[in-house]
Amino acid sequence: YSLDEIRHFSYLDLVMPEHRARVEINYLRQFLKRIPTTYIEFPFKIKSGEERWFGQNASLIMEGDRCGGFHVIARDITERKLAEEASRRAEEALLRSERKYKNIFNLAPVGIYQSSLDGKFITINKALTKILGYNSPDEMTSLDMDADVYFEKGERAALIARFEPEGSAADLELRWKKKDGTPLTSRACPRVRRLYSS
């Protein structure tokens, strides 16, 4: 708008309708409680009809004990709001993906786990817990895979040395043992995930 055009509007006329009451209440509260300065964010409509966002600081103009009006400084924060919205949507999508993975992980009929290089379980699904005869995944987090899971001590280290350069192995036959020591033969498709520090 030009300066002459905008003089014909009330300030609230430019605020998007669903936010006008909130902005008006903010002014009224500041006036009644004599709050020196307030800050509020709200969307407004420019001449083209496009929606933009203001970040507004409003200060009372005091004439003795009387409030003579408001001194307002508003800046366009649209780009920041768009970035925040994009970040929020990305976070929501990530949470949905994590929930989906967690459901697949927990409901899978086969055993799935992640372990550290030194043989500690990081994540364990319910199926693997049941297969190995433990009561819960938490019960397995303190296990040493080489001593408590592999039937032959040292077998895990040998397998890592053999397959780590390739990064994975398909249909690998493993000899494990259950909680009670009973031997168990399983087929696995292990993958090595390399983590690099800075």
Number of C-alpha atoms within 10 A of each C-alpha: 9 7 7 8 9 12 10 9 10 9 12 14 12 16 22 17 13 10 14 18 13 13 17 14 11 15 18 12 13 18 16 9 8 15 13 13 14 15 13 14 17 18 21 21 15 13 11 7 8 8 14 18 22 18 15 17 16 20 20 20 15 13 9 7 7 10 13 11 13 17 11 14 12 14 11 15 16 16 11 11 16 13 11 12 12 12 12 12 12 12 12 12 12 12 12 12 12 12 12 11 12 13 11 12 19 16 13 14 12 14 19 18 16 16 15 12 13 11 18 16 19 13 15 20 21 20 20 19 21 15 15 20 15 16 12 15 19 13 10 21 15 13 14 14 21 18 15 18 22 19 21 14 13 12 16 21 13 10 13 16 10 13 14 15 9 9 13 15 15 10 10 12 11 17 15 21 21 18 16 9 13 11 15 15 11 14 11 15 11 18 15 17 13 9 5 5 4 2
